[in-house]
Amino acid sequence: MNKEKFSSRAWEATVRRSQAAIALTKRGSGGLCGSMSVAHVDDEDNLPTTPESSPERLLANGDLYKGQWADGAPHGVGKYMWVDGCVYLGEWRRGAIMGRGKLCWPGGACYEGDFKNGCMDGKGCYIGANGDIYRGSWMANLKHGQGAKQFVVGDCYEGEWRRGVQEGHGRYQWKNGNRYVGQWRNGVICGNGVLIWANGNCYDGGWEDGFPKGNGTFKWGDGSYYVGNWSKDGSQQNGTYYPLGGGEGDIDWDPQQVYQVDLNDCKVCPCEKGSTMEMPTVDGSLMDGGGDLVKMQRQAMLLSSKGLGKARRSSVEGKLSNGPDKVYVWESDGEVTCDVVDGNAVVGKGEEGLISLQLDGMGLRGPRGLPLMLPRVMKQQGETISKGHKNYELMLNLQLGIRHAVGRPAPVTSLDLKRSAFDPKEKVWTRFPSEGSKHTPPHQSCEFKWKDYCPLVFRSLRKLFKVDAADYMLSICGNDALRELSSPGKSGSFFYLTNDDRYMIKTIKKAEVLIRMLKAYYEHVRAFENTLVARFFGLHCVKLTGAIQRKVRFVIMGNLFCSEYFIHRRYDLKGSSHGRTTDKPETEIDENTTLKDLDLNFIFRLQKTWFQEFRRQVDRDCELLESEKIMDYSLLVGLHFRDASSYGALTPKSNGDSESEYAVTRVSRADMDDFLCDPARWASIKLGVNMPARVERMVRNSNCDSPLVGEATGEFFDVIMFFGIIDILQDYDITKKIEHAYKSMHYDATSISAVDPRQYSRRFRDFIFKVFAEDT
């Protein structure tokens, strides 16, 4: 059988199977489908049209594609049919499903709407194989945002969704006429809400896991009501009955009847916790022409983002940089080494055999002469503190002290600490002689003394922040050296990073500020799980007793940007304008440059529920800092651009910079989508950490009242965001008061950073709430 006949028969047979299954679902769902045009794969209303002249392409795995094609992959508009019966009709971008389209599964499920990077993402309608219908917002194959779902049993829900289940505010209507309006969490009724039965009775109050919990009122249709504290455990429930007409009275009615009887006909239809269904995948290695090249590019980009392997780039002269004549290309089964032959040919192992790549004046090229970009090695921030470094002994002292302080046995304590634990006098001195002692090991550094401030409090903070003691010591005191950032901040403090980037160590001039506010800080972070203030894990002092005697105090903090995502842009925002711009020329700005208020060219748009929580938390955190007389803090923001081309467009490229063409290989969109498509890993997303969001580019308007905020352009980019409030240890002391008085004589007093804590907090919040907005 020749290829043309097989192509035609495979296409026709698969179409018949898919259409039969979809038609069966359409008949079974009855009127639930409404007027939606999603049930038939060949209905092309409101969808892009495949050009008639487009050829059919039978791929090696039996899949069939008909549509526009570019650089060895679908690009434009096309129809793709998998051998298992899945069919997609719509837009493509560089081999990935991207844009508007329609996807049907052989079991009868169908989705029509927006796609992004091969996932249902945006607005769309999904009809399940069982007849359920969902219309609304999606993110990474999960219902996320505003949406409405009609269940095949007759129930319906309309409201907020998160990670595929109801979460936020929503309305649920049962087929029998009962209805609930209120808060949801993880797919169940939880929070405050009202449930109204079809007979007129209603309950208004607190809920937990689908049952009344806490204060609430039960009302009958005749106007009488019962008010009290509710609990599924009858022994913990109490309240008062008020009959019609006022006054107190008794009734032969047990409130437990609500749990045992009334709620029996109010069961919420379960929603799937994970992805709605398994998305069919398009294997780039099976595309004809440049298929092997496409796969090699994607594999190289993927592993580059994970920091695996080492590869050197080709220069504009067509030669590899110094070192052995090897180029590395990655396959799914590991690393493949390709030798350079005669200086300009690279031979490597592909899926079908050997692949020949050429090096010419334009760089590395593949089988069809297409450019191939190999990954660059990601450069870590800072200088490794190795032997001979001026702070090498200080690092050894710090590691010895941490190992002693954290590893010292201590009784298990409650998080409810006594006031004495926060006493400034609560500190422990330990002497570390070079030859060792009964409690300390011998070491190669000079003799020093070690001080722990409020050790019980910081041990409790590490427990509160779920920091494992063994992992903590391994990060700071393991075999890997610390890294010192290139230059100190304006305060003169030096910063050190652990090798795994989890912790940052900052030297401070005085410990009194943190000790003074420690009790308020501890109570605050314990009360608010989503607090944005910096996390402190320890406060210590090293006193050198050798020839050079000095004290070095330092605090250990969490590193906000410790993530598997590469941070492409970072901003330090205070809400002041004087001196709030980077001193680097535009062409020298890179991923490690911290930009400031006047450099900001984005508005950060968060989804509604996240934005509301963000505003509440910023207010709470600023109230803490204001009450503790703290100022000069800032919001540190990091952005990971999901789309490599978006980041590449934002990266300034100087003329003659041979490395600039490799900027876009630093981000792996495929790797990020693997993360978002895995519901089990959504747990790592919380306020300020790993947050999917959008940023809108803005331009500055000289006529605007505020010089810090520009005008929105309507140009959006998908990002992963990180943010938190840092530098919270500066009080409004005499030094800052003098700075304020001096600068006020030379500059606008509202533009400088040094202002009193109340004014600073108000200005900070005003600015932050202008550059953060709700994503509509």
MIBAMI-71561 format. One record per residue (C-alpha): x, y, z; residue number from 1. Coordinates in steps of 0.5 Angstrom, whole numbers, plus 2048, in hexadecimal, padded with zeros to 3 digits. Layout:
<markols>
((X; Y; Z); NUM);
...
</markols>
This chain:
<markols>
((800; 800; 800); 1);
((803; 807; 7FE); 2);
((804; 80D; 803); 3);
((7FE; 811; 7FF); 4);
((7F9; 80B; 800); 5);
((7FB; 80A; 807); 6);
((7FA; 812; 808); 7);
((7F3; 812; 805); 8);
((7F0; 80C; 809); 9);
((7F3; 80E; 810); 10);
((7F0; 814; 80F); 11);
((7E9; 812; 80D); 12);
((7E9; 80C; 812); 13);
((7EB; 811; 818); 14);
((7E6; 816; 816); 15);
((7E1; 811; 816); 16);
((7E2; 80F; 81D); 17);
((7E3; 816; 820); 18);
((7DD; 818; 81D); 19);
((7D9; 812; 81F); 20);
((7DB; 813; 826); 21);
((7DA; 81B; 826); 22);
((7D3; 81A; 823); 23);
((7D1; 815; 829); 24);
((7D3; 81A; 82E); 25);
((7CF; 81F; 82B); 26);
((7C9; 81B; 82B); 27);
((7CA; 819; 832); 28);
((7CB; 820; 835); 29);
((7C4; 822; 832); 30);
((7C3; 82A; 833); 31);
((7C9; 82B; 837); 32);
((7CD; 82C; 831); 33);
((7C9; 832; 830); 34);
((7CB; 836; 829); 35);
((7D2; 835; 82A); 36);
((7D6; 833; 824); 37);
((7DB; 82E; 827); 38);
((7D8; 827; 826); 39);
((7DB; 826; 81E); 40);
((7E2; 826; 81C); 41);
((7E0; 828; 815); 42);
((7DC; 82E; 817); 43);
((7E1; 834; 816); 44);
((7DC; 83A; 818); 45);
((7E0; 83F; 81C); 46);
((7E7; 83B; 81B); 47);
((7EC; 83C; 817); 48);
((7EC; 839; 810); 49);
((7F1; 834; 80D); 50);
((7F3; 836; 806); 51);
((7F0; 831; 801); 52);
((7F7; 831; 7FE); 53);
((7FB; 82E; 804); 54);
((7FE; 827; 803); 55);
((7FC; 821; 808); 56);
((802; 81F; 80B); 57);
((803; 818; 80E); 58);
((808; 818; 814); 59);
((80C; 812; 816); 60);
((807; 810; 81C); 61);
((801; 810; 818); 62);
((7FE; 817; 81A); 63);
((7FC; 81B; 814); 64);
((7FC; 822; 813); 65);
((7F9; 827; 80E); 66);
((7FB; 82E; 80E); 67);
((800; 834; 80E); 68);
((807; 832; 80F); 69);
((80E; 835; 811); 70);
((815; 833; 813); 71);
((813; 82C; 813); 72);
((80D; 82D; 818); 73);
((806; 82F; 818); 74);
((805; 837; 818); 75);
((7FF; 83B; 816); 76);
((7F8; 837; 815); 77);
((7F7; 830; 814); 78);
((7F4; 829; 816); 79);
((7F7; 824; 81A); 80);
((7F5; 81D; 81B); 81);
((7F8; 818; 820); 82);
((7F7; 810; 81F); 83);
((7F3; 80F; 825); 84);
((7EE; 814; 822); 85);
((7EF; 81B; 825); 86);
((7EE; 820; 820); 87);
((7F0; 828; 821); 88);
((7EF; 82D; 81C); 89);
((7F1; 834; 81D); 90);
((7F8; 838; 81E); 91);
((7FF; 836; 81F); 92);
((805; 839; 820); 93);
((80C; 836; 81F); 94);
((809; 82F; 820); 95);
((805; 831; 826); 96);
((7FD; 832; 827); 97);
((7FD; 839; 828); 98);
((7F7; 83E; 827); 99);
((7F0; 83C; 825); 100);
((7EE; 835; 824); 101);
((7E9; 82F; 825); 102);
((7EB; 828; 828); 103);
((7E7; 822; 828); 104);
((7E9; 81C; 82C); 105);
((7E7; 815; 829); 106);
((7E3; 814; 830); 107);
((7DE; 819; 82E); 108);
((7E1; 81F; 832); 109);
((7E2; 826; 82E); 110);
((7E5; 82C; 82F); 111);
((7E5; 833; 82B); 112);
((7E8; 839; 82D); 113);
((7EF; 83C; 82F); 114);
((7F6; 838; 82F); 115);
((7FD; 83A; 831); 116);
((803; 835; 831); 117);
((7FF; 82F; 82F); 118);
((7FA; 830; 835); 119);
((7F3; 833; 836); 120);
((7F4; 83A; 839); 121);
((7F0; 840; 838); 122);
((7E9; 840; 837); 123);
((7E5; 83A; 834); 124);
((7DF; 835; 835); 125);
((7E0; 82D; 836); 126);
((7DB; 828; 836); 127);
((7DD; 822; 83A); 128);
((7DC; 81A; 837); 129);
((7D6; 81A; 83D); 130);
((7D3; 820; 83A); 131);
((7D5; 825; 83F); 132);
((7D7; 82C; 83C); 133);
((7DB; 831; 83F); 134);
((7DC; 838; 83C); 135);
((7E1; 83D; 83E); 136);
((7E9; 83E; 840); 137);
((7EE; 839; 83F); 138);
((7F5; 839; 841); 139);
((7FA; 833; 83F); 140);
((7F4; 82E; 83E); 141);
((7F1; 830; 845); 142);
((7EA; 834; 846); 143);
((7ED; 83A; 849); 144);
((7EA; 841; 84A); 145);
((7E3; 843; 849); 146);
((7DE; 83D; 846); 147);
((7D8; 83A; 846); 148);
((7D7; 832; 846); 149);
((7D0; 82E; 844); 150);
((7D0; 827; 847); 151);
((7CD; 822; 843); 152);
((7C9; 820; 849); 153);
((7C5; 827; 849); 154);
((7C9; 82B; 84E); 155);
((7CD; 831; 84C); 156);
((7D3; 836; 84F); 157);
((7D5; 83D; 84D); 158);
((7DB; 840; 850); 159);
((7E2; 840; 851); 160);
((7E7; 83A; 850); 161);
((7EE; 838; 852); 162);
((7F2; 832; 850); 163);
((7EC; 82F; 84D); 164);
((7E7; 82F; 853); 165);
((7E3; 834; 856); 166);
((7E6; 839; 85A); 167);
((7E4; 841; 85C); 168);
((7DD; 843; 85B); 169);
((7D8; 83F; 857); 170);
((7D1; 83D; 857); 171);
((7CF; 836; 857); 172);
((7C8; 834; 854); 173);
((7C5; 82D; 856); 174);
((7C0; 82A; 851); 175);
((7BB; 829; 857); 176);
((7BB; 831; 858); 177);
((7C0; 832; 85D); 178);
((7C5; 837; 85C); 179);
((7CB; 839; 860); 180);
((7CF; 840; 85F); 181);
((7D6; 841; 862); 182);
((7DD; 83F; 863); 183);
((7E0; 839; 861); 184);
((7E7; 835; 862); 185);
((7EA; 830; 85E); 186);
((7E3; 82E; 85B); 187);
((7DF; 82E; 862); 188);
((7DB; 833; 865); 189);
((7DF; 836; 86A); 190);
((7DF; 83D; 86D); 191);
((7D9; 842; 86E); 192);
((7D3; 840; 86A); 193);
((7CB; 83F; 869); 194);
((7C8; 839; 867); 195);
((7C0; 83A; 866); 196);
((7BC; 833; 865); 197);
((7B6; 833; 860); 198);
((7B1; 833; 866); 199);
((7B4; 83A; 868); 200);
((7B8; 838; 86E); 201);
((7BF; 83B; 86E); 202);
((7C6; 83B; 872); 203);
((7CA; 841; 872); 204);
((7D1; 840; 875); 205);
((7D8; 83D; 875); 206);
((7D9; 836; 872); 207);
((7DF; 831; 872); 208);
((7E0; 82B; 86D); 209);
((7D9; 82C; 86B); 210);
((7D5; 82C; 872); 211);
((7D3; 832; 876); 212);
((7D9; 834; 87B); 213);
((7D9; 83A; 880); 214);
((7D4; 840; 880); 215);
((7CE; 83F; 87C); 216);
((7C7; 840; 87C); 217);
((7C1; 83B; 879); 218);
((7BB; 83E; 877); 219);
((7B4; 83B; 876); 220);
((7AF; 83D; 870); 221);
((7AB; 840; 876); 222);
((7B0; 845; 878); 223);
((7B2; 841; 87F); 224);
((7BA; 840; 87F); 225);
((7BF; 83D; 883); 226);
((7C6; 840; 885); 227);
((7CC; 83D; 888); 228);
((7D3; 839; 887); 229);
((7D2; 834; 882); 230);
((7D6; 82D; 882); 231);
((7D5; 826; 87F); 232);
((7D7; 824; 886); 233);
((7D1; 825; 88A); 234);
((7D4; 826; 891); 235);
((7D8; 82C; 88E); 236);
((7D1; 82F; 88B); 237);
((7CD; 834; 88F); 238);
((7C8; 83A; 88D); 239);
((7C1; 83D; 88E); 240);
((7BB; 83C; 88B); 241);
((7B7; 843; 889); 242);
((7AF; 841; 887); 243);
((7AB; 845; 883); 244);
((7A9; 84C; 886); 245);
((7AF; 84D; 88A); 246);
((7B1; 84B; 891); 247);
((7B5; 844; 893); 248);
((7B2; 83D; 893); 249);
((7B3; 836; 892); 250);
((7B2; 831; 88D); 251);
((7B2; 82A; 88C); 252);
((7B7; 82A; 887); 253);
((7BE; 828; 887); 254);
((7C3; 82C; 883); 255);
((7C7; 825; 881); 256);
((7C1; 824; 87C); 257);
((7C4; 829; 877); 258);
((7CB; 824; 877); 259);
((7C7; 81E; 877); 260);
((7C1; 820; 873); 261);
((7C0; 826; 86F); 262);
((7C7; 826; 86C); 263);
((7C6; 81F; 869); 264);
((7C3; 822; 863); 265);
((7C9; 827; 862); 266);
((7CE; 823; 860); 267);
((7D3; 827; 85B); 268);
((7D5; 823; 855); 269);
((7DD; 822; 855); 270);
((7E1; 825; 850); 271);
((7E8; 822; 84E); 272);
((7EE; 824; 852); 273);
((7F3; 823; 84C); 274);
((7F3; 825; 845); 275);
((7EC; 824; 841); 276);
((7EF; 81F; 83D); 277);
((7F6; 81D; 83A); 278);
((7F8; 821; 834); 279);
((7FA; 81E; 82E); 280);
((801; 820; 82C); 281);
((805; 822; 826); 282);
((80C; 81F; 825); 283);
((811; 823; 822); 284);
((815; 81E; 821); 285);
((810; 81B; 81C); 286);
((810; 821; 817); 287);
((813; 820; 811); 288);
((818; 824; 80E); 289);
((81B; 828; 814); 290);
((818; 823; 819); 291);
((81E; 821; 81C); 292);
((821; 828; 81D); 293);
((81A; 82A; 820); 294);
((81B; 825; 825); 295);
((822; 827; 827); 296);
((821; 82E; 828); 297);
((81B; 82C; 82C); 298);
((81F; 827; 830); 299);
((825; 82C; 831); 300);
((821; 832; 833); 301);
((81D; 82D; 838); 302);
((823; 82B; 83C); 303);
((827; 832; 83B); 304);
((821; 834; 840); 305);
((822; 82F; 845); 306);
((82A; 830; 845); 307);
((82C; 829; 842); 308);
((832; 828; 83E); 309);
((837; 82D; 83B); 310);
((837; 830; 834); 311);
((83B; 835; 831); 312);
((839; 83A; 82B); 313);
((83B; 83B; 825); 314);
((83E; 841; 823); 315);
((83D; 846; 81D); 316);
((843; 843; 81A); 317);
((840; 83C; 81A); 318);
((845; 839; 81F); 319);
((844; 837; 826); 320);
((846; 83A; 82C); 321);
((84D; 838; 82F); 322);
((84D; 831; 832); 323);
((84C; 829; 82F); 324);
((849; 829; 828); 325);
((842; 826; 82B); 326);
((83B; 829; 82A); 327);
((836; 826; 82E); 328);
((82F; 824; 82C); 329);
((829; 821; 831); 330);
((825; 81C; 82F); 331);
((81F; 819; 834); 332);
((824; 813; 836); 333);
((82A; 817; 838); 334);
((82F; 81B; 835); 335);
((832; 81A; 82E); 336);
((839; 81D; 82D); 337);
((83A; 81F; 826); 338);
((841; 820; 823); 339);
((844; 826; 81F); 340);
((846; 823; 818); 341);
((84B; 828; 814); 342);
((849; 82E; 818); 343);
((842; 82E; 815); 344);
((83E; 828; 815); 345);
((83B; 825; 81B); 346);
((838; 81E; 81B); 347);
((833; 81C; 820); 348);
((82E; 816; 822); 349);
((827; 817; 820); 350);
((821; 813; 821); 351);
((822; 810; 81A); 352);
((829; 810; 81A); 353);
((82F; 815; 819); 354);
((82D; 81C; 818); 355);
((832; 821; 815); 356);
((833; 828; 817); 357);
((837; 82D; 814); 358);
((83B; 833; 817); 359);
((83B; 839; 812); 360);
((83C; 841; 813); 361);
((835; 841; 815); 362);
((836; 83C; 81B); 363);
((833; 835; 81C); 364);
((82E; 833; 817); 365);
((82A; 82C; 816); 366);
((828; 827; 810); 367);
((825; 82D; 80C); 368);
((829; 832; 80E); 369);
((825; 835; 813); 370);
((828; 838; 819); 371);
((829; 834; 81F); 372);
((82A; 838; 826); 373);
((82D; 834; 82B); 374);
((82C; 836; 833); 375);
((831; 83A; 837); 376);
((833; 838; 83E); 377);
((82F; 83C; 843); 378);
((834; 841; 847); 379);
((833; 841; 84E); 380);
((832; 848; 852); 381);
((838; 84A; 856); 382);
((840; 847; 857); 383);
((841; 841; 85A); 384);
((845; 842; 861); 385);
((84B; 83D; 860); 386);
((851; 83C; 864); 387);
((855; 843; 863); 388);
((84F; 847; 863); 389);
((84F; 84D; 868); 390);
((848; 84A; 86C); 391);
((84A; 843; 86B); 392);
((84C; 842; 873); 393);
((845; 846; 874); 394);
((841; 841; 870); 395);
((844; 83B; 874); 396);
((843; 83E; 87B); 397);
((83C; 83F; 878); 398);
((83B; 838; 876); 399);
((83E; 835; 87D); 400);
((839; 83A; 881); 401);
((833; 838; 87D); 402);
((834; 831; 87D); 403);
((835; 831; 885); 404);
((82F; 836; 886); 405);
((82A; 832; 882); 406);
((82D; 82B; 883); 407);
((82D; 82C; 88B); 408);
((828; 827; 88E); 409);
((822; 82B; 891); 410);
((81B; 829; 894); 411);
((815; 829; 88F); 412);
((811; 830; 891); 413);
((80A; 833; 88F); 414);
((80A; 838; 88A); 415);
((807; 83C; 890); 416);
((80D; 840; 893); 417);
((80E; 843; 899); 418);
((80F; 84A; 89A); 419);
((816; 849; 89D); 420);
((818; 845; 896); 421);
((818; 84C; 893); 422);
((81C; 850; 898); 423);
((822; 853; 895); 424);
((827; 850; 89A); 425);
((825; 849; 898); 426);
((82B; 848; 894); 427);
((830; 842; 894); 428);
((838; 843; 894); 429);
((83C; 83D; 891); 430);
((844; 83D; 891); 431);
((847; 839; 88B); 432);
((84E; 838; 88C); 433);
((852; 836; 886); 434);
((854; 82F; 88A); 435);
((84D; 82E; 88C); 436);
((849; 82D; 892); 437);
((845; 829; 896); 438);
((83F; 82C; 892); 439);
((842; 82E; 88C); 440);
((846; 82A; 886); 441);
((84E; 82C; 884); 442);
((84E; 831; 87E); 443);
((853; 834; 87A); 444);
((851; 83B; 87B); 445);
((853; 840; 880); 446);
((850; 840; 887); 447);
((849; 843; 887); 448);
((843; 844; 88B); 449);
((83C; 843; 889); 450);
((835; 846; 88B); 451);
((82E; 844; 88A); 452);
((829; 849; 88B); 453);
((822; 846; 88E); 454);
((823; 83F; 88C); 455);
((81D; 83C; 88E); 456);
((819; 842; 88A); 457);
((81D; 840; 883); 458);
((81C; 839; 885); 459);
((815; 83A; 885); 460);
((815; 83E; 87F); 461);
((818; 839; 87B); 462);
((813; 834; 87D); 463);
((80E; 839; 87B); 464);
((810; 839; 874); 465);
((811; 832; 874); 466);
((819; 832; 873); 467);
((81C; 82B; 874); 468);
((822; 82C; 879); 469);
((826; 827; 875); 470);
((825; 82A; 86E); 471);
((826; 831; 871); 472);
((82D; 82F; 874); 473);
((82E; 82B; 86D); 474);
((82D; 832; 869); 475);
((831; 836; 86D); 476);
((836; 832; 870); 477);
((837; 82C; 86B); 478);
((83D; 82B; 867); 479);
((83B; 831; 862); 480);
((83E; 838; 863); 481);
((83A; 83E; 864); 482);
((83A; 843; 85E); 483);
((83B; 84A; 860); 484);
((837; 84F; 85C); 485);
((83B; 854; 858); 486);
((83A; 85B; 85C); 487);
((837; 85D; 862); 488);
((830; 861; 863); 489);
((830; 868; 864); 490);
((830; 866; 86C); 491);
((837; 863; 86B); 492);
((834; 85C; 86C); 493);
((837; 856; 869); 494);
((832; 850; 866); 495);
((834; 849; 866); 496);
((830; 843; 862); 497);
((830; 83C; 863); 498);
((832; 838; 85E); 499);
((82B; 835; 85D); 500);
((828; 83C; 85D); 501);
((824; 83B; 862); 502);
((826; 840; 868); 503);
((829; 846; 868); 504);
((82E; 849; 86D); 505);
((82E; 850; 86E); 506);
((833; 854; 873); 507);
((830; 859; 877); 508);
((833; 85F; 87B); 509);
((82E; 85E; 881); 510);
((82A; 859; 884); 511);
((825; 85D; 888); 512);
((820; 85E; 883); 513);
((81E; 857; 882); 514);
((81F; 855; 889); 515);
((81A; 85B; 88B); 516);
((815; 859; 886); 517);
((816; 852; 886); 518);
((810; 850; 88A); 519);
((80B; 854; 886); 520);
((80E; 851; 880); 521);
((80D; 84A; 883); 522);
((806; 84B; 884); 523);
((805; 84E; 87D); 524);
((808; 849; 879); 525);
((804; 844; 87D); 526);
((7FE; 847; 87C); 527);
((7FE; 848; 875); 528);
((801; 842; 871); 529);
((801; 846; 86A); 530);
((805; 84C; 86D); 531);
((80A; 84F; 868); 532);
((80F; 852; 86D); 533);
((816; 84F; 86D); 534);
((817; 848; 871); 535);
((81C; 848; 876); 536);
((81F; 841; 878); 537);
((825; 843; 87D); 538);
((829; 849; 880); 539);
((830; 848; 882); 540);
((837; 84C; 883); 541);
((83E; 84A; 882); 542);
((843; 84D; 886); 543);
((84A; 84C; 884); 544);
((84F; 84B; 88A); 545);
((856; 84B; 886); 546);
((85A; 850; 883); 547);
((854; 854; 880); 548);
((84F; 855; 885); 549);
((848; 857; 882); 550);
((841; 855; 883); 551);
((83D; 853; 87D); 552);
((835; 852; 87E); 553);
((831; 84F; 879); 554);
((82A; 84C; 877); 555);
((828; 846; 873); 556);
((822; 847; 86F); 557);
((81E; 843; 869); 558);
((820; 845; 862); 559);
((81A; 847; 85F); 560);
((81C; 845; 858); 561);
((81E; 83E; 85A); 562);
((81A; 83A; 854); 563);
((81B; 836; 84E); 564);
((819; 83C; 84A); 565);
((81E; 840; 847); 566);
((81D; 848; 849); 567);
((81D; 84C; 843); 568);
((81B; 853; 846); 569);
((81C; 855; 84E); 570);
((819; 85C; 851); 571);
((81A; 85F; 857); 572);
((814; 864; 859); 573);
((814; 869; 85E); 574);
((80F; 86E; 85B); 575);
((814; 874; 85B); 576);
((818; 877; 855); 577);
((81E; 87A; 858); 578);
((824; 876; 856); 579);
((81F; 870; 854); 580);
((822; 86E; 84D); 581);
((828; 869; 84B); 582);
((82E; 86C; 84A); 583);
((830; 867; 844); 584);
((82F; 869; 83D); 585);
((829; 865; 839); 586);
((82E; 860; 836); 587);
((831; 85E; 83C); 588);
((82B; 85C; 840); 589);
((82A; 855; 840); 590);
((826; 850; 845); 591);
((82A; 851; 84B); 592);
((829; 859; 84B); 593);
((824; 85B; 850); 594);
((820; 861; 84D); 595);
((81D; 866; 851); 596);
((816; 86A; 851); 597);
((818; 86F; 84B); 598);
((81A; 869; 847); 599);
((813; 865; 847); 600);
((810; 864; 841); 601);
((80A; 85F; 843); 602);
((804; 85F; 846); 603);
((803; 859; 84A); 604);
((7FC; 855; 849); 605);
((7FA; 850; 84E); 606);
((7F4; 84C; 84E); 607);
((7EE; 84F; 852); 608);
((7EE; 84A; 858); 609);
((7F6; 84B; 858); 610);
((7F6; 852; 857); 611);
((7F1; 853; 85D); 612);
((7F5; 84F; 862); 613);
((7FB; 853; 85F); 614);
((7F8; 85A; 861); 615);
((7F6; 857; 868); 616);
((7FC; 854; 86A); 617);
((800; 85A; 868); 618);
((7FC; 85E; 86C); 619);
((7FD; 859; 872); 620);
((805; 859; 871); 621);
((805; 861; 870); 622);
((801; 862; 877); 623);
((806; 85D; 87A); 624);
((80C; 861; 878); 625);
((809; 868; 879); 626);
((808; 866; 880); 627);
((80F; 864; 881); 628);
((811; 86A; 87E); 629);
((815; 867; 878); 630);
((816; 86A; 872); 631);
((81A; 86A; 86B); 632);
((817; 863; 86A); 633);
((816; 861; 863); 634);
((812; 85C; 85F); 635);
((816; 857; 85B); 636);
((813; 855; 854); 637);
((816; 84F; 850); 638);
((813; 84D; 849); 639);
((814; 847; 845); 640);
((811; 848; 83E); 641);
((80E; 842; 83C); 642);
((80F; 843; 834); 643);
((816; 843; 832); 644);
((814; 848; 82C); 645);
((811; 84D; 831); 646);
((817; 84D; 835); 647);
((81C; 84D; 82F); 648);
((818; 853; 82D); 649);
((819; 857; 833); 650);
((821; 855; 834); 651);
((825; 85B; 831); 652);
((82A; 859; 82C); 653);
((830; 85D; 82B); 654);
((833; 85D; 824); 655);
((839; 857; 823); 656);
((836; 853; 82A); 657);
((837; 84C; 827); 658);
((834; 84A; 82D); 659);
((82D; 84E; 82D); 660);
((82A; 849; 828); 661);
((82A; 843; 82D); 662);
((826; 847; 832); 663);
((820; 844; 830); 664);
((823; 83D; 832); 665);
((823; 83E; 839); 666);
((81B; 83D; 83A); 667);
((818; 837; 839); 668);
((810; 838; 838); 669);
((810; 830; 837); 670);
((813; 82F; 83E); 671);
((80E; 835; 841); 672);
((808; 831; 83E); 673);
((80A; 82B; 841); 674);
((80A; 82E; 847); 675);
((803; 831; 846); 676);
((800; 82B; 844); 677);
((802; 827; 84A); 678);
((7FC; 828; 84F); 679);
((800; 825; 854); 680);
((806; 82B; 854); 681);
((800; 830; 854); 682);
((801; 830; 85C); 683);
((808; 834; 85B); 684);
((804; 83A; 858); 685);
((802; 83F; 85E); 686);
((802; 847; 85E); 687);
((808; 849; 85C); 688);
((80B; 842; 85A); 689);
((80B; 83F; 853); 690);
((805; 843; 851); 691);
((802; 843; 84A); 692);
((800; 84A; 848); 693);
((801; 84F; 842); 694);
((804; 855; 842); 695);
((802; 85B; 83D); 696);
((808; 85F; 83A); 697);
((807; 867; 83C); 698);
((80A; 86D; 839); 699);
((80C; 873; 83E); 700);
((808; 879; 83C); 701);
((80C; 880; 83E); 702);
((805; 883; 83F); 703);
((803; 87E; 844); 704);
((802; 880; 84C); 705);
((806; 87B; 84E); 706);
((80D; 87A; 84B); 707);
((80D; 873; 84D); 708);
((807; 870; 849); 709);
((806; 870; 842); 710);
((801; 86E; 83D); 711);
((7FE; 867; 83B); 712);
((800; 865; 834); 713);
((7FB; 85F; 834); 714);
((801; 85B; 832); 715);
((801; 855; 837); 716);
((806; 84F; 839); 717);
((805; 849; 83D); 718);
((80A; 848; 843); 719);
((80B; 844; 849); 720);
((80C; 84A; 84F); 721);
((810; 84A; 855); 722);
((80F; 850; 85A); 723);
((810; 851; 861); 724);
((812; 857; 866); 725);
((819; 858; 868); 726);
((81E; 85C; 86C); 727);
((819; 85D; 872); 728);
((81F; 85E; 877); 729);
((820; 865; 876); 730);
((81C; 86A; 87B); 731);
((81B; 871; 87B); 732);
((821; 873; 87F); 733);
((825; 879; 880); 734);
((829; 878; 87A); 735);
((823; 877; 876); 736);
((820; 87D; 879); 737);
((827; 881; 877); 738);
((826; 87E; 870); 739);
((81F; 880; 86F); 740);
((821; 888; 872); 741);
((827; 888; 86D); 742);
((823; 885; 867); 743);
((81D; 889; 868); 744);
((821; 890; 867); 745);
((824; 88E; 860); 746);
((81E; 889; 85D); 747);
((817; 888; 85D); 748);
((815; 885; 864); 749);
((810; 880; 861); 750);
((815; 87D; 85D); 751);
((81A; 87B; 862); 752);
((81B; 874; 865); 753);
((81C; 877; 86C); 754);
((815; 879; 86F); 755);
((812; 877; 875); 756);
((80F; 870; 876); 757);
((807; 873; 875); 758);
((809; 877; 86F); 759);
((80D; 871; 86C); 760);
((808; 86C; 86D); 761);
((802; 870; 86A); 762);
((807; 872; 864); 763);
((809; 86B; 863); 764);
((802; 868; 863); 765);
((800; 86E; 85E); 766);
((805; 86C; 859); 767);
((804; 864; 85A); 768);
((7FD; 864; 859); 769);
((7FE; 868; 852); 770);
((803; 864; 84F); 771);
((7FF; 85D; 851); 772);
((7F8; 85D; 84E); 773);
((7F3; 858; 84E); 774);
((7F3; 854; 847); 775);
((7EC; 855; 844); 776);
</markols>
